[in-house]
């Protein structure tokens, strides 16, 4: 196992536990550095996500930072979205799915880079 793989796993876990989407890091690593196809990288990411998510949910749950009613409602709709996503991924194939993933990452990056943090602005205005 290479040091790059170890760092990718560690970095993905840290970012995922922070709720920032560590899967994006793992998928990028697998796609670019190991030449794994996009759909296979997504499958590996989902397998990686299970223990990471369980640990994060446990810690956030102990700290009482989860609104369980809201989380369960979102999870149920997420399952429906997962089924639809699996269907469309199968329909579209690896090439288009990779382009959609890359485009969404770019949009999220632009939003984070150029967007404003409303909560911090509101706090500053009240001071």
N, CA, C and O atoms as a GROMACS GRO file, in nm:
protein
  508
    1UNK      N    1   0.086  -0.118   0.000
    1UNK     CA    2   0.000   0.000   0.000
    1UNK      C    3   0.090   0.124   0.000
    1UNK      O    4   0.188   0.130   0.074
    2UNK      N    5   0.056   0.219  -0.082
    2UNK     CA    6   0.139   0.339  -0.096
    2UNK      C    7   0.104   0.444   0.010
    2UNK      O    8  -0.004   0.442   0.068
    3UNK      N    9   0.197   0.534   0.030
    3UNK     CA   10   0.174   0.644   0.124
    3UNK      C   11   0.061   0.733   0.073
    3UNK      O   12  -0.013   0.792   0.152
    4UNK      N   13   0.047   0.743  -0.060
    4UNK     CA   14  -0.060   0.824  -0.118
    4UNK      C   15  -0.197   0.766  -0.082
    4UNK      O   16  -0.289   0.840  -0.050
    5UNK      N   17  -0.209   0.634  -0.087
    5UNK     CA   18  -0.335   0.568  -0.050
    5UNK      C   19  -0.366   0.591   0.097
    5UNK      O   20  -0.481   0.618   0.134
    6UNK      N   21  -0.264   0.580   0.182
    6UNK     CA   22  -0.284   0.603   0.325
    6UNK      C   23  -0.330   0.746   0.352
    6UNK      O   24  -0.421   0.769   0.431
    7UNK      N   25  -0.265   0.842   0.286
    7UNK     CA   26  -0.302   0.983   0.304
    7UNK      C   27  -0.442   1.011   0.252
    7UNK      O   28  -0.518   1.086   0.314
    8UNK      N   29  -0.477   0.952   0.137
    8UNK     CA   30  -0.611   0.972   0.081
    8UNK      C   31  -0.718   0.919   0.176
    8UNK      O   32  -0.820   0.984   0.198
    9UNK      N   33  -0.694   0.800   0.232
    9UNK     CA   34  -0.789   0.743   0.328
    9UNK      C   35  -0.800   0.826   0.454
    9UNK      O   36  -0.911   0.852   0.502
   10UNK      N   37  -0.687   0.868   0.508
   10UNK     CA   38  -0.686   0.949   0.630
   10UNK      C   39  -0.755   1.083   0.607
   10UNK      O   40  -0.840   1.124   0.686
   11UNK      N   41  -0.718   1.152   0.499
   11UNK     CA   42  -0.775   1.282   0.467
   11UNK      C   43  -0.926   1.272   0.441
   11UNK      O   44  -1.003   1.358   0.484
   12UNK      N   45  -0.968   1.166   0.370
   12UNK     CA   46  -1.110   1.144   0.344
   12UNK      C   47  -1.187   1.122   0.474
   12UNK      O   48  -1.298   1.174   0.491
   13UNK      N   49  -1.127   1.046   0.565
   13UNK     CA   50  -1.192   1.020   0.694
   13UNK      C   51  -1.206   1.146   0.777
   13UNK      O   52  -1.310   1.170   0.837
   14UNK      N   53  -1.100   1.226   0.781
   14UNK     CA   54  -1.105   1.350   0.859
   14UNK      C   55  -1.211   1.445   0.804
   14UNK      O   56  -1.293   1.497   0.878
   15UNK      N   57  -1.208   1.465   0.673
   15UNK     CA   58  -1.304   1.557   0.610
   15UNK      C   59  -1.446   1.502   0.623
   15UNK      O   60  -1.540   1.578   0.648
   16UNK      N   61  -1.462   1.371   0.605
   16UNK     CA   62  -1.595   1.310   0.619
   16UNK      C   63  -1.650   1.325   0.759
   16UNK      O   64  -1.769   1.353   0.776
   17UNK      N   65  -1.566   1.306   0.860
   17UNK     CA   66  -1.611   1.320   0.999
   17UNK      C   67  -1.650   1.464   1.030
   17UNK      O   68  -1.732   1.488   1.119
   18UNK      N   69  -1.592   1.558   0.958
   18UNK     CA   70  -1.628   1.699   0.977
   18UNK      C   71  -1.755   1.735   0.901
   18UNK      O   72  -1.804   1.848   0.911
   19UNK      N   73  -1.808   1.640   0.823
   19UNK     CA   74  -1.929   1.666   0.747
   19UNK      C   75  -1.905   1.745   0.619
   19UNK      O   76  -1.996   1.809   0.568
   20UNK      N   77  -1.782   1.740   0.568
   20UNK     CA   78  -1.748   1.821   0.451
   20UNK      C   79  -1.736   1.741   0.322
   20UNK      O   80  -1.690   1.795   0.222
   21UNK      N   81  -1.776   1.616   0.321
   21UNK     CA   82  -1.774   1.538   0.198
   21UNK      C   83  -1.640   1.475   0.166
   21UNK      O   84  -1.582   1.500   0.061
   22UNK      N   85  -1.592   1.394   0.257
   22UNK     CA   86  -1.465   1.325   0.235
   22UNK      C   87  -1.468   1.231   0.116
   22UNK      O   88  -1.363   1.197   0.061
   23UNK      N   89  -1.588   1.189   0.077
   23UNK     CA   90  -1.600   1.101  -0.038
   23UNK      C   91  -1.550   1.163  -0.166
   23UNK      O   92  -1.498   1.093  -0.252
   24UNK      N   93  -1.564   1.293  -0.178
   24UNK     CA   94  -1.515   1.361  -0.298
   24UNK      C   95  -1.364   1.344  -0.308
   24UNK      O   96  -1.311   1.322  -0.417
   25UNK      N   97  -1.294   1.355  -0.196
   25UNK     CA   98  -1.149   1.338  -0.195
   25UNK      C   99  -1.114   1.195  -0.236
   25UNK      O  100  -1.025   1.173  -0.318
   26UNK      N  101  -1.184   1.099  -0.179
   26UNK     CA  102  -1.156   0.958  -0.208
   26UNK      C  103  -1.185   0.925  -0.354
   26UNK      O  104  -1.106   0.856  -0.418
   27UNK      N  105  -1.295   0.973  -0.406
   27UNK     CA  106  -1.329   0.946  -0.546
   27UNK      C  107  -1.227   1.010  -0.640
   27UNK      O  108  -1.187   0.949  -0.739
   28UNK      N  109  -1.186   1.131  -0.609
   28UNK     CA  110  -1.083   1.197  -0.691
   28UNK      C  111  -0.953   1.118  -0.686
   28UNK      O  112  -0.890   1.095  -0.790
   29UNK      N  113  -0.913   1.076  -0.568
   29UNK     CA  114  -0.790   0.997  -0.555
   29UNK      C  115  -0.799   0.869  -0.639
   29UNK      O  116  -0.710   0.839  -0.718
   30UNK      N  117  -0.907   0.795  -0.620
   30UNK     CA  118  -0.921   0.668  -0.691
   30UNK      C  119  -0.926   0.687  -0.842
   30UNK      O  120  -0.866   0.610  -0.916
   31UNK      N  121  -0.997   0.790  -0.887
   31UNK     CA  122  -1.010   0.814  -1.030
   31UNK      C  123  -0.881   0.861  -1.095
   31UNK      O  124  -0.847   0.817  -1.205
   32UNK      N  125  -0.809   0.950  -1.028
   32UNK     CA  126  -0.690   1.009  -1.089
   32UNK      C  127  -0.561   0.931  -1.064
   32UNK      O  128  -0.477   0.918  -1.153
   33UNK      N  129  -0.545   0.879  -0.943
   33UNK     CA  130  -0.417   0.818  -0.908
   33UNK      C  131  -0.413   0.666  -0.921
   33UNK      O  132  -0.304   0.608  -0.931
   34UNK      N  133  -0.528   0.601  -0.921
   34UNK     CA  134  -0.529   0.455  -0.935
   34UNK      C  135  -0.597   0.411  -1.063
   34UNK      O  136  -0.609   0.291  -1.090
   35UNK      N  137  -0.642   0.506  -1.142
   35UNK     CA  138  -0.710   0.480  -1.269
   35UNK      C  139  -0.832   0.389  -1.252
   35UNK      O  140  -0.865   0.309  -1.340
   36UNK      N  141  -0.898   0.402  -1.138
   36UNK     CA  142  -1.022   0.329  -1.112
   36UNK      C  143  -1.135   0.402  -1.185
   36UNK      O  144  -1.141   0.525  -1.183
   37UNK      N  145  -1.224   0.326  -1.250
   37UNK     CA  146  -1.336   0.391  -1.318
   37UNK      C  147  -1.424   0.462  -1.217
   37UNK      O  148  -1.432   0.423  -1.101
   38UNK      N  149  -1.490   0.569  -1.262
   38UNK     CA  150  -1.572   0.653  -1.176
   38UNK      C  151  -1.676   0.572  -1.099
   38UNK      O  152  -1.689   0.589  -0.977
   39UNK      N  153  -1.748   0.484  -1.165
   39UNK     CA  154  -1.854   0.408  -1.097
   39UNK      C  155  -1.795   0.313  -0.993
   39UNK      O  156  -1.855   0.295  -0.886
   40UNK      N  157  -1.681   0.253  -1.021
   40UNK     CA  158  -1.616   0.167  -0.922
   40UNK      C  159  -1.566   0.250  -0.804
   40UNK      O  160  -1.575   0.207  -0.689
   41UNK      N  161  -1.513   0.369  -0.833
   41UNK     CA  162  -1.466   0.458  -0.726
   41UNK      C  163  -1.583   0.497  -0.636
   41UNK      O  164  -1.568   0.504  -0.514
   42UNK      N  165  -1.698   0.523  -0.695
   42UNK     CA  166  -1.817   0.557  -0.616
   42UNK      C  167  -1.857   0.440  -0.526
   42UNK      O  168  -1.895   0.461  -0.411
   43UNK      N  169  -1.849   0.319  -0.578
   43UNK     CA  170  -1.883   0.202  -0.497
   43UNK      C  171  -1.786   0.184  -0.382
   43UNK      O  172  -1.828   0.154  -0.269
   44UNK      N  173  -1.657   0.201  -0.408
   44UNK     CA  174  -1.555   0.191  -0.302
   44UNK      C  175  -1.580   0.299  -0.197
   44UNK      O  176  -1.570   0.274  -0.077
   45UNK      N  177  -1.613   0.420  -0.244
   45UNK     CA  178  -1.642   0.530  -0.152
   45UNK      C  179  -1.759   0.497  -0.061
   45UNK      O  180  -1.755   0.526   0.059
   46UNK      N  181  -1.863   0.437  -0.115
   46UNK     CA  182  -1.979   0.403  -0.033
   46UNK      C  183  -1.943   0.299   0.072
   46UNK      O  184  -1.992   0.305   0.185
   47UNK      N  185  -1.858   0.204   0.037
   47UNK     CA  186  -1.813   0.104   0.134
   47UNK      C  187  -1.728   0.171   0.243
   47UNK      O  188  -1.742   0.138   0.361
   48UNK      N  189  -1.642   0.263   0.203
   48UNK     CA  190  -1.558   0.338   0.296
   48UNK      C  191  -1.644   0.423   0.390
   48UNK      O  192  -1.610   0.443   0.506
   49UNK      N  193  -1.755   0.473   0.338
   49UNK     CA  194  -1.840   0.566   0.411
   49UNK      C  195  -1.910   0.500   0.531
   49UNK      O  196  -1.935   0.568   0.630
   50UNK      N  197  -1.940   0.372   0.523
   50UNK     CA  198  -2.018   0.304   0.628
   50UNK      C  199  -1.951   0.315   0.766
   50UNK      O  200  -2.013   0.368   0.858
   51UNK      N  201  -1.828   0.267   0.784
   51UNK     CA  202  -1.769   0.278   0.919
   51UNK      C  203  -1.741   0.424   0.959
   51UNK      O  204  -1.754   0.459   1.076
   52UNK      N  205  -1.704   0.506   0.862
   52UNK     CA  206  -1.678   0.647   0.891
   52UNK      C  207  -1.806   0.715   0.940
   52UNK      O  208  -1.804   0.789   1.039
   53UNK      N  209  -1.916   0.689   0.872
   53UNK     CA  210  -2.044   0.749   0.910
   53UNK      C  211  -2.090   0.698   1.047
   53UNK      O  212  -2.139   0.777   1.128
   54UNK      N  213  -2.075   0.570   1.073
   54UNK     CA  214  -2.117   0.515   1.202
   54UNK      C  215  -2.041   0.580   1.317
   54UNK      O  216  -2.099   0.613   1.420
   55UNK      N  217  -1.911   0.597   1.300
   55UNK     CA  218  -1.831   0.661   1.405
   55UNK      C  219  -1.874   0.807   1.422
   55UNK      O  220  -1.890   0.854   1.535
   56UNK      N  221  -1.891   0.880   1.312
   56UNK     CA  222  -1.930   1.021   1.320
   56UNK      C  223  -2.069   1.036   1.384
   56UNK      O  224  -2.089   1.124   1.468
   57UNK      N  225  -2.164   0.952   1.344
   57UNK     CA  226  -2.300   0.959   1.401
   57UNK      C  227  -2.294   0.930   1.551
   57UNK      O  228  -2.364   0.994   1.629
   58UNK      N  229  -2.213   0.835   1.591
   58UNK     CA  230  -2.200   0.804   1.734
   58UNK      C  231  -2.149   0.925   1.812
   58UNK      O  232  -2.205   0.961   1.915
   59UNK      N  233  -2.044   0.987   1.762
   59UNK     CA  234  -1.986   1.102   1.831
   59UNK      C  235  -2.083   1.220   1.833
   59UNK      O  236  -2.105   1.280   1.938
   60UNK      N  237  -2.141   1.253   1.717
   60UNK     CA  238  -2.235   1.365   1.711
   60UNK      C  239  -2.361   1.336   1.794
   60UNK      O  240  -2.419   1.426   1.853
   61UNK      N  241  -2.403   1.209   1.797
   61UNK     CA  242  -2.519   1.171   1.878
   61UNK      C  243  -2.493   1.188   2.026
   61UNK      O  244  -2.578   1.238   2.099
   62UNK      N  245  -2.376   1.145   2.072
   62UNK     CA  246  -2.338   1.160   2.213
   62UNK      C  247  -2.334   1.307   2.252
   62UNK      O  248  -2.372   1.344   2.363
   63UNK      N  249  -2.289   1.391   2.160
   63UNK     CA  250  -2.280   1.535   2.187
   63UNK      C  251  -2.415   1.605   2.168
   63UNK      O  252  -2.424   1.727   2.183
   64UNK      N  253  -2.519   1.529   2.136
   64UNK     CA  254  -2.656   1.582   2.117
   64UNK      C  255  -2.660   1.688   2.006
   64UNK      O  256  -2.729   1.789   2.017
   65UNK      N  257  -2.584   1.663   1.898
   65UNK     CA  258  -2.579   1.757   1.787
   65UNK      C  259  -2.656   1.707   1.665
   65UNK      O  260  -2.635   1.756   1.554
   66UNK      N  261  -2.743   1.609   1.685
   66UNK     CA  262  -2.824   1.556   1.575
   66UNK      C  263  -2.971   1.577   1.609
   66UNK      O  264  -3.016   1.538   1.716
   67UNK      N  265  -3.045   1.638   1.518
   67UNK     CA  266  -3.191   1.648   1.530
   67UNK      C  267  -3.248   1.523   1.465
   67UNK      O  268  -3.265   1.519   1.343
   68UNK      N  269  -3.278   1.420   1.546
   68UNK     CA  270  -3.311   1.288   1.496
   68UNK      C  271  -3.435   1.286   1.406
   68UNK      O  272  -3.435   1.218   1.304
   69UNK      N  273  -3.539   1.360   1.443
   69UNK     CA  274  -3.661   1.360   1.359
   69UNK      C  275  -3.630   1.412   1.219
   69UNK      O  276  -3.670   1.352   1.120
   70UNK      N  277  -3.559   1.524   1.212
   70UNK     CA  278  -3.522   1.582   1.084
   70UNK      C  279  -3.429   1.488   1.007
   70UNK      O  280  -3.446   1.468   0.887
   71UNK      N  281  -3.331   1.431   1.077
   71UNK     CA  282  -3.235   1.341   1.012
   71UNK      C  283  -3.304   1.219   0.952
   71UNK      O  284  -3.270   1.176   0.842
   72UNK      N  285  -3.401   1.163   1.024
   72UNK     CA  286  -3.472   1.046   0.972
   72UNK      C  287  -3.557   1.080   0.850
   72UNK      O  288  -3.565   1.002   0.755
   73UNK      N  289  -3.622   1.197   0.852
   73UNK     CA  290  -3.699   1.239   0.735
   73UNK      C  291  -3.608   1.255   0.613
   73UNK      O  292  -3.641   1.209   0.504
   74UNK      N  293  -3.496   1.320   0.633
   74UNK     CA  294  -3.402   1.341   0.523
   74UNK      C  295  -3.346   1.207   0.476
   74UNK      O  296  -3.330   1.186   0.355
   75UNK      N  297  -3.318   1.115   0.570
   75UNK     CA  298  -3.264   0.984   0.532
   75UNK      C  299  -3.362   0.906   0.446
   75UNK      O  300  -3.322   0.840   0.350
   76UNK      N  301  -3.490   0.913   0.480
   76UNK     CA  302  -3.590   0.842   0.400
   76UNK      C  303  -3.595   0.896   0.258
   76UNK      O  304  -3.600   0.819   0.162
   77UNK      N  305  -3.595   1.027   0.244
   77UNK     CA  306  -3.592   1.087   0.110
   77UNK      C  307  -3.460   1.058   0.041
   77UNK      O  308  -3.454   1.044  -0.081
   78UNK      N  309  -3.353   1.049   0.119
   78UNK     CA  310  -3.222   1.015   0.063
   78UNK      C  311  -3.221   0.876   0.002
   78UNK      O  312  -3.156   0.852  -0.100
   79UNK      N  313  -3.293   0.782   0.065
   79UNK     CA  314  -3.304   0.647   0.009
   79UNK      C  315  -3.375   0.649  -0.126
   79UNK      O  316  -3.335   0.578  -0.218
   80UNK      N  317  -3.478   0.730  -0.138
   80UNK     CA  318  -3.548   0.745  -0.265
   80UNK      C  319  -3.454   0.806  -0.369
   80UNK      O  320  -3.449   0.762  -0.484
   81UNK      N  321  -3.380   0.908  -0.327
   81UNK     CA  322  -3.283   0.971  -0.417
   81UNK      C  323  -3.173   0.874  -0.459
   81UNK      O  324  -3.125   0.879  -0.572
   82UNK      N  325  -3.132   0.786  -0.367
   82UNK     CA  326  -3.031   0.686  -0.399
   82UNK      C  327  -3.080   0.591  -0.508
   82UNK      O  328  -3.007   0.560  -0.601
   83UNK      N  329  -3.203   0.547  -0.494
   83UNK     CA  330  -3.260   0.458  -0.596
   83UNK      C  331  -3.264   0.527  -0.732
   83UNK      O  332  -3.229   0.468  -0.834
   84UNK      N  333  -3.307   0.653  -0.732
   84UNK     CA  334  -3.312   0.728  -0.858
   84UNK      C  335  -3.170   0.749  -0.913
   84UNK      O  336  -3.148   0.737  -1.034
   85UNK      N  337  -3.075   0.780  -0.826
   85UNK     CA  338  -2.937   0.800  -0.870
   85UNK      C  339  -2.875   0.674  -0.929
   85UNK      O  340  -2.804   0.681  -1.029
   86UNK      N  341  -2.903   0.560  -0.867
   86UNK     CA  342  -2.853   0.433  -0.921
   86UNK      C  343  -2.910   0.406  -1.060
   86UNK      O  344  -2.839   0.362  -1.149
   87UNK      N  345  -3.038   0.434  -1.076
   87UNK     CA  346  -3.103   0.414  -1.205
   87UNK      C  347  -3.040   0.503  -1.312
   87UNK      O  348  -3.005   0.456  -1.420
   88UNK      N  349  -3.025   0.633  -1.281
   88UNK     CA  350  -2.969   0.725  -1.379
   88UNK      C  351  -2.821   0.699  -1.406
   88UNK      O  352  -2.774   0.716  -1.519
   89UNK      N  353  -2.747   0.658  -1.303
   89UNK     CA  354  -2.606   0.625  -1.324
   89UNK      C  355  -2.592   0.508  -1.420
   89UNK      O  356  -2.506   0.509  -1.508
   90UNK      N  357  -2.676   0.408  -1.401
   90UNK     CA  358  -2.675   0.292  -1.492
   90UNK      C  359  -2.713   0.335  -1.634
   90UNK      O  360  -2.654   0.289  -1.732
   91UNK      N  361  -2.810   0.422  -1.643
   91UNK     CA  362  -2.859   0.471  -1.773
   91UNK      C  363  -2.753   0.556  -1.844
   91UNK      O  364  -2.732   0.541  -1.964
   92UNK      N  365  -2.688   0.646  -1.771
   92UNK     CA  366  -2.593   0.741  -1.830
   92UNK      C  367  -2.455   0.681  -1.856
   92UNK      O  368  -2.390   0.718  -1.955
   93UNK      N  369  -2.409   0.591  -1.771
   93UNK     CA  370  -2.278   0.531  -1.788
   93UNK      C  371  -2.168   0.610  -1.720
   93UNK      O  372  -2.191   0.716  -1.660
   94UNK      N  373  -2.047   0.557  -1.730
   94UNK     CA  374  -1.931   0.611  -1.658
   94UNK      C  375  -1.888   0.748  -1.707
   94UNK      O  376  -1.858   0.836  -1.626
   95UNK      N  377  -1.884   0.770  -1.837
   95UNK     CA  378  -1.833   0.895  -1.893
   95UNK      C  379  -1.914   1.016  -1.851
   95UNK      O  380  -1.858   1.114  -1.802
   96UNK      N  381  -2.044   1.011  -1.870
   96UNK     CA  382  -2.130   1.125  -1.835
   96UNK      C  383  -2.136   1.144  -1.684
   96UNK      O  384  -2.137   1.256  -1.635
   97UNK      N  385  -2.140   1.033  -1.610
   97UNK     CA  386  -2.143   1.042  -1.464
   97UNK      C  387  -2.017   1.114  -1.413
   97UNK      O  388  -2.026   1.196  -1.321
   98UNK      N  389  -1.902   1.084  -1.470
   98UNK     CA  390  -1.778   1.150  -1.431
   98UNK      C  391  -1.784   1.299  -1.458
   98UNK      O  392  -1.739   1.380  -1.376
   99UNK      N  393  -1.838   1.336  -1.572
   99UNK     CA  394  -1.849   1.479  -1.607
   99UNK      C  395  -1.945   1.552  -1.513
   99UNK      O  396  -1.917   1.665  -1.472
  100UNK      N  397  -2.056   1.490  -1.479
  100UNK     CA  398  -2.152   1.550  -1.386
  100UNK      C  399  -2.086   1.568  -1.249
  100UNK      O  400  -2.099   1.674  -1.188
  101UNK      N  401  -2.015   1.466  -1.203
  101UNK     CA  402  -1.946   1.473  -1.073
  101UNK      C  403  -1.844   1.587  -1.073
  101UNK      O  404  -1.840   1.666  -0.979
  102UNK      N  405  -1.763   1.595  -1.178
  102UNK     CA  406  -1.664   1.701  -1.188
  102UNK      C  407  -1.727   1.839  -1.193
  102UNK      O  408  -1.678   1.932  -1.130
  103UNK      N  409  -1.837   1.852  -1.268
  103UNK     CA  410  -1.907   1.980  -1.276
  103UNK      C  411  -1.963   2.023  -1.142
  103UNK      O  412  -1.954   2.141  -1.105
  104UNK      N  413  -2.021   1.929  -1.069
  104UNK     CA  414  -2.075   1.961  -0.937
  104UNK      C  415  -1.964   2.002  -0.840
  104UNK      O  416  -1.982   2.094  -0.760
  105UNK      N  417  -1.850   1.933  -0.846
  105UNK     CA  418  -1.737   1.972  -0.761
  105UNK      C  419  -1.691   2.114  -0.792
  105UNK      O  420  -1.662   2.192  -0.702
  106UNK      N  421  -1.685   2.148  -0.922
  106UNK     CA  422  -1.645   2.284  -0.961
  106UNK      C  423  -1.745   2.387  -0.911
  106UNK      O  424  -1.706   2.492  -0.858
  107UNK      N  425  -1.875   2.359  -0.926
  107UNK     CA  426  -1.977   2.452  -0.878
  107UNK      C  427  -1.969   2.472  -0.727
  107UNK      O  428  -1.979   2.585  -0.678
  108UNK      N  429  -1.950   2.363  -0.654
  108UNK     CA  430  -1.940   2.374  -0.508
  108UNK      C  431  -1.816   2.455  -0.470
  108UNK      O  432  -1.820   2.536  -0.378
  109UNK      N  433  -1.707   2.431  -0.540
  109UNK     CA  434  -1.584   2.505  -0.512
  109UNK      C  435  -1.601   2.654  -0.539
  109UNK      O  436  -1.557   2.737  -0.459
  110UNK      N  437  -1.665   2.688  -0.650
  110UNK     CA  438  -1.689   2.829  -0.682
  110UNK      C  439  -1.779   2.894  -0.578
  110UNK      O  440  -1.755   3.008  -0.537
  111UNK      N  441  -1.882   2.823  -0.536
  111UNK     CA  442  -1.973   2.876  -0.435
  111UNK      C  443  -1.899   2.902  -0.304
  111UNK      O  444  -1.918   3.006  -0.240
  112UNK      N  445  -1.815   2.807  -0.264
  112UNK     CA  446  -1.739   2.824  -0.140
  112UNK      C  447  -1.637   2.937  -0.153
  112UNK      O  448  -1.615   3.012  -0.058
  113UNK      N  449  -1.576   2.949  -0.268
  113UNK     CA  450  -1.473   3.049  -0.288
  113UNK      C  451  -1.530   3.190  -0.296
  113UNK      O  452  -1.476   3.284  -0.237
  114UNK      N  453  -1.640   3.205  -0.370
  114UNK     CA  454  -1.696   3.339  -0.394
  114UNK      C  455  -1.818   3.371  -0.308
  114UNK      O  456  -1.859   3.487  -0.299
  115UNK      N  457  -1.877   3.270  -0.245
  115UNK     CA  458  -1.997   3.291  -0.165
  115UNK      C  459  -1.967   3.360  -0.034
  115UNK      O  460  -1.852   3.367   0.008
  116UNK      N  461  -2.072   3.410   0.030
  116UNK     CA  462  -2.056   3.473   0.160
  116UNK      C  463  -2.116   3.383   0.267
  116UNK      O  464  -2.210   3.308   0.242
  117UNK      N  465  -2.060   3.390   0.384
  117UNK     CA  466  -2.108   3.313   0.497
  117UNK      C  467  -2.210   3.397   0.573
  117UNK      O  468  -2.172   3.483   0.653
  118UNK      N  469  -2.337   3.372   0.548
  118UNK     CA  470  -2.445   3.453   0.607
  118UNK      C  471  -2.444   3.451   0.759
  118UNK      O  472  -2.468   3.555   0.822
  119UNK      N  473  -2.418   3.336   0.820
  119UNK     CA  474  -2.420   3.328   0.966
  119UNK      C  475  -2.315   3.419   1.028
  119UNK      O  476  -2.343   3.490   1.125
  120UNK      N  477  -2.194   3.418   0.972
  120UNK     CA  478  -2.089   3.503   1.027
  120UNK      C  479  -2.118   3.650   1.001
  120UNK      O  480  -2.086   3.734   1.085
  121UNK      N  481  -2.178   3.684   0.887
  121UNK     CA  482  -2.215   3.821   0.858
  121UNK      C  483  -2.320   3.870   0.957
  121UNK      O  484  -2.310   3.982   1.008
  122UNK      N  485  -2.420   3.786   0.985
  122UNK     CA  486  -2.525   3.824   1.079
  122UNK      C  487  -2.468   3.846   1.219
  122UNK      O  488  -2.509   3.939   1.288
  123UNK      N  489  -2.375   3.760   1.262
  123UNK     CA  490  -2.313   3.773   1.393
  123UNK      C  491  -2.233   3.903   1.403
  123UNK      O  492  -2.236   3.970   1.506
  124UNK      N  493  -2.162   3.937   1.296
  124UNK     CA  494  -2.083   4.061   1.294
  124UNK      C  495  -2.172   4.182   1.303
  124UNK      O  496  -2.139   4.278   1.373
  125UNK      N  497  -2.285   4.179   1.231
  125UNK     CA  498  -2.376   4.293   1.230
  125UNK      C  499  -2.437   4.319   1.368
  125UNK      O  500  -2.465   4.434   1.403
  126UNK      N  501  -2.458   4.213   1.447
  126UNK     CA  502  -2.518   4.226   1.579
  126UNK      C  503  -2.419   4.277   1.683
  126UNK      O  504  -2.459   4.326   1.788
  127UNK      N  505  -2.290   4.266   1.654
  127UNK     CA  506  -2.187   4.306   1.752
  127UNK      C  507  -2.178   4.455   1.765
  127UNK      O  508  -2.096   4.505   1.843
   0.00000   0.00000   0.00000
